[in-house]
Amino acid sequence: MSQFLELLKKRISSRAISAQEISSEIIDELMQAGQLTASCFNNQPWRFLFLTNDDALNKGRKALASGNEWAESAPLLIIGFSKPDLDCQLKDGRNYYQFDLGMAVQSIMMQATDYNLAARPMAGFSQSILKTEFKIPDEYEIYVMVAVGYEDESNGRAKIERKRKPLSENFYTNKVDFLN
């Protein structure tokens, strides 16, 4: 099995994250991983705000939706945002900035995995609170928050089995079988 597939299998999205600090060198490499991601015409439309100090983390925690309280212990919260005019806008109406932002998030998550960190993306947060707290202009859309940290193995939420659908449910070769 390839090293990359091994890394993907190792990836965890735990809700059991310890407050153990992450070094600035690792945080810098997470940023580099996002920066090196492919994008339409190399526009790099993603914008990320990394929250690492107590003041910034507390502001970010205010935005967490009910059910995401587990993320309050994370020593790193990442806010991912963008806007349409930062990237390719195709004549048929497709905007690539969302796709490119998602790929950059995946790159950050895989770099976190390489350092044995849990990186869990969340949709449950208040955009308006984040925009107000961090003065993010209205024309930007905040798509994701990612909680990053070392897994707290003493927490009962650690080591939940990851389940995946069979390949045949999501992947097709040469024709889309479910349409026939």
ZIMOZI-V644685 format. One record per pair of residues at least 24 apart in sequence whose ideal C-beta (glycine too) atoms are under 8 Angstrom apart, sorted by the first residue. I is the first residue (numbers start at 1). J is the second residue. Records with the same first field share a line. If there is no record, write none. Layout:
I = J / J
This chain:
7 = 110 / 113 / 114
8 = 110 / 113
10 = 113
11 = 109 / 110 / 113 / 119
12 = 113 / 118 / 151 / 162
13 = 118 / 119 / 120 / 121
14 = 118 / 120 / 151 / 152 / 157 / 158 / 160
15 = 70 / 71 / 120 / 157 / 160
16 = 70 / 118 / 151 / 152 / 153 / 155 / 156 / 157 / 158
17 = 70 / 71 / 73 / 74 / 118 / 120 / 147 / 148 / 149 / 150 / 151 / 152
18 = 73 / 149 / 150 / 151 / 152 / 155
19 = 73 / 74 / 75 / 149
20 = 75 / 149 / 150
21 = 75
22 = 52 / 75 / 76 / 117 / 148 / 149 / 150
26 = 115 / 117
27 = 52 / 76
29 = 111 / 115
30 = 76 / 78 / 108 / 111 / 112 / 148
31 = 108
32 = 111
33 = 107 / 108 / 110 / 111
34 = 104 / 105 / 107 / 108
35 = 104
36 = 107
37 = 100 / 103 / 104 / 106 / 107
38 = 100 / 103
39 = 87 / 96 / 100 / 103 / 104
40 = 87 / 88 / 96 / 99 / 100
41 = 87 / 88
43 = 86 / 87 / 88 / 97 / 100
44 = 100
45 = 82 / 83 / 86 / 87 / 96 / 97 / 100 / 101
46 = 80 / 81 / 82 / 97 / 100 / 101 / 104 / 105
47 = 80 / 81 / 82 / 86 / 140
48 = 78 / 79 / 80 / 81 / 104 / 108
49 = 78 / 79 / 81 / 134 / 136
50 = 76 / 77 / 78
51 = 76 / 77 / 78 / 79
52 = 76
59 = 133 / 134
60 = 130 / 133 / 145
62 = 126 / 129 / 133
63 = 125 / 126 / 127 / 129 / 130 / 133 / 145
64 = 122 / 124 / 125 / 145
65 = 122 / 124 / 125 / 126
66 = 124
67 = 124
68 = 122 / 124 / 125 / 147
70 = 147 / 157
71 = 120 / 122 / 145 / 147
73 = 149 / 152
74 = 147 / 148 / 149
75 = 148 / 149
76 = 147 / 148 / 149
77 = 145 / 146 / 147 / 148
78 = 108 / 144 / 145 / 146 / 148
79 = 130 / 134 / 136 / 142 / 144 / 145
80 = 104 / 105 / 142 / 143 / 144 / 145 / 146
81 = 136 / 140 / 141 / 142 / 143
82 = 140 / 141 / 143
83 = 139 / 140 / 141
98 = 143
101 = 143 / 144
102 = 143
105 = 144 / 146
108 = 146
109 = 146
112 = 148
116 = 150 / 151
117 = 148 / 149 / 150 / 151
118 = 147 / 148 / 149 / 150 / 151
119 = 146 / 147 / 148
120 = 146 / 147 / 148
121 = 145 / 146
122 = 146 / 147
